[in-house]
Protein backbone atom coordinates (compact mmCIF):
# COMPACT_ATOMS: atom_id res chain seq x y z
CA UNK A 1 0.00 0.00 0.00
CA UNK A 2 0.97 3.65 -0.39
CA UNK A 3 0.87 5.56 2.88
CA UNK A 4 0.18 9.26 2.40
CA UNK A 5 1.25 11.66 5.18
CA UNK A 6 2.77 8.76 7.09
CA UNK A 7 3.74 11.06 9.97
CA UNK A 8 0.04 10.99 10.93
CA UNK A 9 -0.23 7.21 10.69
CA UNK A 10 -1.27 5.15 13.71
CA UNK A 11 -2.48 1.59 13.31
CA UNK A 12 -5.82 0.73 14.86
CA UNK A 13 -5.83 -1.06 18.19
CA UNK A 14 -7.56 -4.10 16.79
CA UNK A 15 -8.84 -7.26 18.46
CA UNK A 16 -8.63 -10.79 16.99
CA UNK A 17 -11.28 -11.61 14.41
CA UNK A 18 -14.17 -13.80 15.56
CA UNK A 19 -15.67 -16.89 13.96
CA UNK A 20 -19.03 -15.13 13.54
CA UNK A 21 -20.99 -15.30 10.34
CA UNK A 22 -23.05 -12.42 8.97
CA UNK A 23 -25.90 -11.99 6.55
CA UNK A 24 -26.18 -8.47 5.15
CA UNK A 25 -29.39 -7.64 3.27
CA UNK A 26 -29.55 -4.08 1.95
CA UNK A 27 -32.12 -2.27 -0.15
CA UNK A 28 -32.30 0.96 -2.14
CA UNK A 29 -35.88 1.96 -1.51
CA UNK A 30 -36.45 5.72 -1.44
CA UNK A 31 -34.80 8.68 -3.14
CA UNK A 32 -31.90 10.46 -1.45
CA UNK A 33 -32.14 14.20 -0.94
CA UNK A 34 -28.51 15.18 -1.26
CA UNK A 35 -26.71 13.48 1.64
CA UNK A 36 -29.98 12.74 3.48
CA UNK A 37 -32.26 9.69 3.34
CA UNK A 38 -35.80 9.03 4.49
CA UNK A 39 -36.47 5.30 4.34
CA UNK A 40 -40.17 4.35 4.58
CA UNK A 41 -41.02 3.75 8.23
CA UNK A 42 -43.84 1.28 7.45
CA UNK A 43 -41.45 -0.97 5.51
CA UNK A 44 -38.85 -0.74 8.27
CA UNK A 45 -41.45 -1.73 10.86
CA UNK A 46 -42.53 -4.69 8.72
CA UNK A 47 -38.92 -5.87 8.39
CA UNK A 48 -38.42 -5.49 12.13
CA UNK A 49 -41.41 -7.72 12.76
CA UNK A 50 -40.03 -10.32 10.36
CA UNK A 51 -36.52 -10.41 11.87
CA UNK A 52 -38.14 -11.28 15.19
CA UNK A 53 -38.75 -14.71 13.65
CA UNK A 54 -35.10 -15.21 12.64
CA UNK A 55 -33.13 -17.64 14.80
CA UNK A 56 -29.67 -16.11 15.13
CA UNK A 57 -27.36 -14.51 17.67
CA UNK A 58 -28.90 -11.19 16.75
CA UNK A 59 -30.82 -9.58 13.90
CA UNK A 60 -31.36 -5.85 13.47
CA UNK A 61 -32.95 -3.47 10.98
CA UNK A 62 -31.45 -0.07 10.18
CA UNK A 63 -32.70 2.93 8.20
CA UNK A 64 -30.31 5.41 6.65
CA UNK A 65 -30.20 9.06 7.66
CA UNK A 66 -26.96 10.52 6.25
CA UNK A 67 -24.16 9.92 3.73
CA UNK A 68 -20.94 11.50 5.06
CA UNK A 69 -18.08 12.37 2.68
CA UNK A 70 -16.57 9.36 0.91
CA UNK A 71 -14.09 8.60 -1.83
CA UNK A 72 -13.72 6.63 -5.03
CA UNK A 73 -16.77 7.09 -7.24
CA UNK A 74 -14.45 7.11 -10.25
CA UNK A 75 -13.07 3.72 -9.16
CA UNK A 76 -16.57 2.28 -9.05
CA UNK A 77 -17.46 3.78 -12.42
CA UNK A 78 -14.34 2.30 -14.02
CA UNK A 79 -15.27 -1.17 -12.71
CA UNK A 80 -18.95 -0.88 -13.57
CA UNK A 81 -20.01 -1.04 -9.90
CA UNK A 82 -23.07 0.88 -8.79
CA UNK A 83 -22.58 3.21 -5.82
CA UNK A 84 -24.03 2.09 -2.50
CA UNK A 85 -27.23 4.03 -1.83
CA UNK A 86 -28.86 1.57 0.54
CA UNK A 87 -31.36 3.26 2.82
CA UNK A 88 -32.52 0.05 4.55
CA UNK A 89 -30.21 -2.65 5.92
CA UNK A 90 -30.87 -5.89 7.77
CA UNK A 91 -27.85 -7.30 9.61
CA UNK A 92 -27.97 -10.83 11.01
CA UNK A 93 -25.12 -12.27 13.09
CA UNK A 94 -24.74 -16.02 13.52
CA UNK A 95 -22.35 -18.33 15.35
CA UNK A 96 -20.51 -19.25 12.14
CA UNK A 97 -20.40 -18.72 8.39
CA UNK A 98 -21.94 -22.17 7.93
CA UNK A 99 -24.87 -21.12 10.12
CA UNK A 100 -25.28 -17.92 8.09
CA UNK A 101 -25.38 -19.87 4.82
CA UNK A 102 -27.96 -22.24 6.27
CA UNK A 103 -30.05 -19.40 7.66
CA UNK A 104 -30.20 -17.71 4.27
CA UNK A 105 -32.01 -20.78 2.89
CA UNK A 106 -34.66 -20.73 5.62
CA UNK A 107 -38.29 -19.83 4.95
CA UNK A 108 -38.17 -17.00 7.50
CA UNK A 109 -35.22 -15.36 5.75
CA UNK A 110 -36.72 -15.86 2.29
CA UNK A 111 -39.87 -14.01 3.39
CA UNK A 112 -37.72 -11.21 4.80
CA UNK A 113 -35.66 -10.90 1.63
CA UNK A 114 -38.70 -10.99 -0.64
CA UNK A 115 -40.42 -8.27 1.41
CA UNK A 116 -37.45 -5.93 0.96
CA UNK A 117 -36.96 -6.92 -2.68
CA UNK A 118 -40.59 -6.12 -3.54
CA UNK A 119 -40.23 -2.60 -2.11
CA UNK A 120 -36.78 -1.80 -3.55
CA UNK A 121 -35.33 -0.63 -6.81
CA UNK A 122 -32.28 -2.70 -5.99
CA UNK A 123 -31.14 -5.08 -3.27
CA UNK A 124 -27.75 -6.45 -2.26
CA UNK A 125 -27.15 -9.46 -0.04
CA UNK A 126 -24.06 -11.31 1.11
CA UNK A 127 -22.91 -13.88 3.60
CA UNK A 128 -19.70 -12.67 5.24
CA UNK A 129 -17.10 -13.61 7.79
CA UNK A 130 -15.27 -11.36 10.22
CA UNK A 131 -12.04 -9.98 8.75
CA UNK A 132 -11.13 -7.76 11.71
CA UNK A 133 -12.64 -5.79 14.55
CA UNK A 134 -12.04 -3.01 17.04
CA UNK A 135 -14.75 -4.24 19.40
CA UNK A 136 -18.27 -5.66 19.35
CA UNK A 137 -20.97 -3.28 18.11
CA UNK A 138 -23.65 -2.76 20.77
CA UNK A 139 -27.12 -2.76 19.21
CA UNK A 140 -28.99 -2.28 22.47
CA UNK A 141 -28.62 1.51 22.40
CA UNK A 142 -30.03 4.29 20.22
CA UNK A 143 -26.66 5.04 18.63
CA UNK A 144 -25.47 6.25 15.23
CA UNK A 145 -24.59 3.14 13.23
CA UNK A 146 -22.18 3.12 10.31
CA UNK A 147 -22.08 0.81 7.33
CA UNK A 148 -19.13 1.67 5.08
CA UNK A 149 -19.15 -0.14 1.74
CA UNK A 150 -15.55 -0.57 0.56
CA UNK A 151 -14.16 -1.64 -2.80
CA UNK A 152 -10.58 -2.06 -4.02
CA UNK A 153 -9.07 -4.29 -6.68
CA UNK A 154 -6.78 -5.83 -4.06
CA UNK A 155 -8.52 -6.83 -0.85
CA UNK A 156 -5.26 -7.24 1.07
CA UNK A 157 -4.34 -3.64 0.32
CA UNK A 158 -7.81 -2.61 1.42
CA UNK A 159 -7.32 -4.39 4.76
CA UNK A 160 -4.03 -2.55 5.33
CA UNK A 161 -5.59 0.80 4.47
CA UNK A 162 -8.43 0.06 6.89
CA UNK A 163 -5.94 -0.57 9.72
CA UNK A 164 -4.53 2.95 9.38
CA UNK A 165 -7.73 4.82 8.64
CA UNK A 166 -9.49 3.03 11.52
CA UNK A 167 -6.59 4.18 13.68
CA UNK A 168 -7.40 7.76 12.72
CA UNK A 169 -11.05 7.25 13.68
CA UNK A 170 -10.04 5.77 17.03
CA UNK A 171 -7.75 8.69 17.76
CA UNK A 172 -9.92 11.54 16.46
CA UNK A 173 -13.50 10.35 17.04
CA UNK A 174 -13.09 7.89 19.93
CA UNK A 175 -14.49 5.13 17.73
CA UNK A 176 -15.39 2.43 20.29
CA UNK A 177 -16.07 -0.54 18.01
CA UNK A 178 -16.01 -1.90 14.51
CA UNK A 179 -16.76 -5.22 12.80
CA UNK A 180 -15.25 -5.69 9.36
CA UNK A 181 -17.36 -8.04 7.24
CA UNK A 182 -15.81 -9.80 4.24
CA UNK A 183 -17.97 -11.62 1.64
CA UNK A 184 -17.12 -15.32 1.63
CA UNK A 185 -16.11 -17.13 -1.54
CA UNK A 186 -18.87 -17.19 -4.12
CA UNK A 187 -20.67 -14.11 -2.77
CA UNK A 188 -21.01 -10.79 -4.67
CA UNK A 189 -17.83 -8.74 -4.25
CA UNK A 190 -19.10 -5.34 -5.44
CA UNK A 191 -18.13 -4.19 -1.96
CA UNK A 192 -15.13 -6.27 -0.93
CA UNK A 193 -15.48 -5.27 2.73
CA UNK A 194 -18.36 -3.79 4.69
CA UNK A 195 -17.39 -2.06 7.91
CA UNK A 196 -20.01 -1.81 10.64
CA UNK A 197 -19.43 0.47 13.63
CA UNK A 198 -21.22 2.88 15.94
CA UNK A 199 -20.85 6.08 17.96
CA UNK A 200 -23.04 7.16 20.88
CA UNK A 201 -23.96 10.56 19.38
CA UNK A 202 -23.54 12.69 16.26
CA UNK A 203 -21.19 15.11 17.99
CA UNK A 204 -18.76 12.26 18.67
CA UNK A 205 -17.79 11.95 15.01
CA UNK A 206 -19.55 14.32 12.62
CA UNK A 207 -17.59 17.52 13.46
CA UNK A 208 -14.33 15.66 12.77
CA UNK A 209 -15.52 14.73 9.28
CA UNK A 210 -16.40 18.35 8.53
CA UNK A 211 -13.79 20.43 10.35
CA UNK A 212 -10.67 18.30 10.84
CA UNK A 213 -8.33 18.85 7.86
CA UNK A 214 -6.64 15.48 8.46
CA UNK A 215 -9.84 13.66 7.55
CA UNK A 216 -9.17 14.75 3.98
CA UNK A 217 -5.38 14.89 4.00
CA UNK A 218 -4.97 11.49 5.66
CA UNK A 219 -8.14 9.36 5.51
CA UNK A 220 -9.55 10.34 2.12
CA UNK A 221 -6.06 10.84 0.68
CA UNK A 222 -5.05 7.29 1.55
CA UNK A 223 -8.24 5.90 0.11
CA UNK A 224 -7.57 7.73 -3.14
CA UNK A 225 -3.88 6.83 -3.32
CA UNK A 226 -4.68 3.13 -2.96
CA UNK A 227 -7.65 2.95 -5.32
CA UNK A 228 -10.16 2.45 -2.51
CA UNK A 229 -13.80 3.36 -2.89
CA UNK A 230 -15.23 4.13 0.55
CA UNK A 231 -18.96 4.76 0.75
CA UNK A 232 -20.05 5.47 4.32
CA UNK A 233 -23.70 5.69 5.31
CA UNK A 234 -24.98 6.43 8.82
CA UNK A 235 -28.11 4.67 10.04
CA UNK A 236 -30.39 4.52 13.05
CA UNK A 237 -31.66 1.20 14.37
CA UNK A 238 -35.37 0.62 13.89
C-alpha positions in Angstrom: 0.0 0.0 0.0 1.0 3.6 -0.4 0.9 5.6 2.9 0.2 9.3 2.4 1.2 11.7 5.2 2.8 8.8 7.1 3.7 11.1 10.0 0.0 11.0 10.9 -0.2 7.2 10.7 -1.3 5.1 13.7 -2.5 1.6 13.3 -5.8 0.7 14.9 -5.8 -1.1 18.2 -7.6 -4.1 16.8 -8.8 -7.3 18.5 -8.6 -10.8 17.0 -11.3 -11.6 14.4 -14.2 -13.8 15.6 -15.7 -16.9 14.0 -19.0 -15.1 13.5 -21.0 -15.3 10.3 -23.1 -12.4 9.0 -25.9 -12.0 6.5 -26.2 -8.5 5.1 -29.4 -7.6 3.3 -29.6 -4.1 1.9 -32.1 -2.3 -0.2 -32.3 1.0 -2.1 -35.9 2.0 -1.5 -36.4 5.7 -1.4 -34.8 8.7 -3.1 -31.9 10.5 -1.5 -32.1 14.2 -0.9 -28.5 15.2 -1.3 -26.7 13.5 1.6 -30.0 12.7 3.5 -32.3 9.7 3.3 -35.8 9.0 4.5 -36.5 5.3 4.3 -40.2 4.3 4.6 -41.0 3.7 8.2 -43.8 1.3 7.5 -41.4 -1.0 5.5 -38.8 -0.7 8.3 -41.4 -1.7 10.9 -42.5 -4.7 8.7 -38.9 -5.9 8.4 -38.4 -5.5 12.1 -41.4 -7.7 12.8 -40.0 -10.3 10.4 -36.5 -10.4 11.9 -38.1 -11.3 15.2 -38.8 -14.7 13.7 -35.1 -15.2 12.6 -33.1 -17.6 14.8 -29.7 -16.1 15.1 -27.4 -14.5 17.7 -28.9 -11.2 16.7 -30.8 -9.6 13.9 -31.4 -5.9 13.5 -33.0 -3.5 11.0 -31.5 -0.1 10.2 -32.7 2.9 8.2 -30.3 5.4 6.6 -30.2 9.1 7.7 -27.0 10.5 6.3 -24.2 9.9 3.7 -20.9 11.5 5.1 -18.1 12.4 2.7 -16.6 9.4 0.9 -14.1 8.6 -1.8 -13.7 6.6 -5.0 -16.8 7.1 -7.2 -14.5 7.1 -10.2 -13.1 3.7 -9.2 -16.6 2.3 -9.0 -17.5 3.8 -12.4 -14.3 2.3 -14.0 -15.3 -1.2 -12.7 -18.9 -0.9 -13.6 -20.0 -1.0 -9.9 -23.1 0.9 -8.8 -22.6 3.2 -5.8 -24.0 2.1 -2.5 -27.2 4.0 -1.8 -28.9 1.6 0.5 -31.4 3.3 2.8 -32.5 0.1 4.5 -30.2 -2.7 5.9 -30.9 -5.9 7.8 -27.9 -7.3 9.6 -28.0 -10.8 11.0 -25.1 -12.3 13.1 -24.7 -16.0 13.5 -22.3 -18.3 15.4 -20.5 -19.2 12.1 -20.4 -18.7 8.4 -21.9 -22.2 7.9 -24.9 -21.1 10.1 -25.3 -17.9 8.1 -25.4 -19.9 4.8 -28.0 -22.2 6.3 -30.1 -19.4 7.7 -30.2 -17.7 4.3 -32.0 -20.8 2.9 -34.7 -20.7 5.6 -38.3 -19.8 4.9 -38.2 -17.0 7.5 -35.2 -15.4 5.8 -36.7 -15.9 2.3 -39.9 -14.0 3.4 -37.7 -11.2 4.8 -35.7 -10.9 1.6 -38.7 -11.0 -0.6 -40.4 -8.3 1.4 -37.5 -5.9 1.0 -37.0 -6.9 -2.7 -40.6 -6.1 -3.5 -40.2 -2.6 -2.1 -36.8 -1.8 -3.5 -35.3 -0.6 -6.8 -32.3 -2.7 -6.0 -31.1 -5.1 -3.3 -27.7 -6.5 -2.3 -27.2 -9.5 0.0 -24.1 -11.3 1.1 -22.9 -13.9 3.6 -19.7 -12.7 5.2 -17.1 -13.6 7.8 -15.3 -11.4 10.2 -12.0 -10.0 8.7 -11.1 -7.8 11.7 -12.6 -5.8 14.6 -12.0 -3.0 17.0 -14.8 -4.2 19.4 -18.3 -5.7 19.3 -21.0 -3.3 18.1 -23.6 -2.8 20.8 -27.1 -2.8 19.2 -29.0 -2.3 22.5 -28.6 1.5 22.4 -30.0 4.3 20.2 -26.7 5.0 18.6 -25.5 6.3 15.2 -24.6 3.1 13.2 -22.2 3.1 10.3 -22.1 0.8 7.3 -19.1 1.7 5.1 -19.1 -0.1 1.7 -15.5 -0.6 0.6 -14.2 -1.6 -2.8 -10.6 -2.1 -4.0 -9.1 -4.3 -6.7 -6.8 -5.8 -4.1 -8.5 -6.8 -0.8 -5.3 -7.2 1.1 -4.3 -3.6 0.3 -7.8 -2.6 1.4 -7.3 -4.4 4.8 -4.0 -2.5 5.3 -5.6 0.8 4.5 -8.4 0.1 6.9 -5.9 -0.6 9.7 -4.5 2.9 9.4 -7.7 4.8 8.6 -9.5 3.0 11.5 -6.6 4.2 13.7 -7.4 7.8 12.7 -11.1 7.2 13.7 -10.0 5.8 17.0 -7.7 8.7 17.8 -9.9 11.5 16.5 -13.5 10.3 17.0 -13.1 7.9 19.9 -14.5 5.1 17.7 -15.4 2.4 20.3 -16.1 -0.5 18.0 -16.0 -1.9 14.5 -16.8 -5.2 12.8 -15.3 -5.7 9.4 -17.4 -8.0 7.2 -15.8 -9.8 4.2 -18.0 -11.6 1.6 -17.1 -15.3 1.6 -16.1 -17.1 -1.5 -18.9 -17.2 -4.1 -20.7 -14.1 -2.8 -21.0 -10.8 -4.7 -17.8 -8.7 -4.3 -19.1 -5.3 -5.4 -18.1 -4.2 -2.0 -15.1 -6.3 -0.9 -15.5 -5.3 2.7 -18.4 -3.8 4.7 -17.4 -2.1 7.9 -20.0 -1.8 10.6 -19.4 0.5 13.6 -21.2 2.9 15.9 -20.9 6.1 18.0 -23.0 7.2 20.9 -24.0 10.6 19.4 -23.5 12.7 16.3 -21.2 15.1 18.0 -18.8 12.3 18.7 -17.8 11.9 15.0 -19.5 14.3 12.6 -17.6 17.5 13.5 -14.3 15.7 12.8 -15.5 14.7 9.3 -16.4 18.3 8.5 -13.8 20.4 10.3 -10.7 18.3 10.8 -8.3 18.8 7.9 -6.6 15.5 8.5 -9.8 13.7 7.6 -9.2 14.7 4.0 -5.4 14.9 4.0 -5.0 11.5 5.7 -8.1 9.4 5.5 -9.6 10.3 2.1 -6.1 10.8 0.7 -5.1 7.3 1.5 -8.2 5.9 0.1 -7.6 7.7 -3.1 -3.9 6.8 -3.3 -4.7 3.1 -3.0 -7.7 3.0 -5.3 -10.2 2.5 -2.5 -13.8 3.4 -2.9 -15.2 4.1 0.5 -19.0 4.8 0.7 -20.0 5.5 4.3 -23.7 5.7 5.3 -25.0 6.4 8.8 -28.1 4.7 10.0 -30.4 4.5 13.0 -31.7 1.2 14.4 -35.4 0.6 13.9 
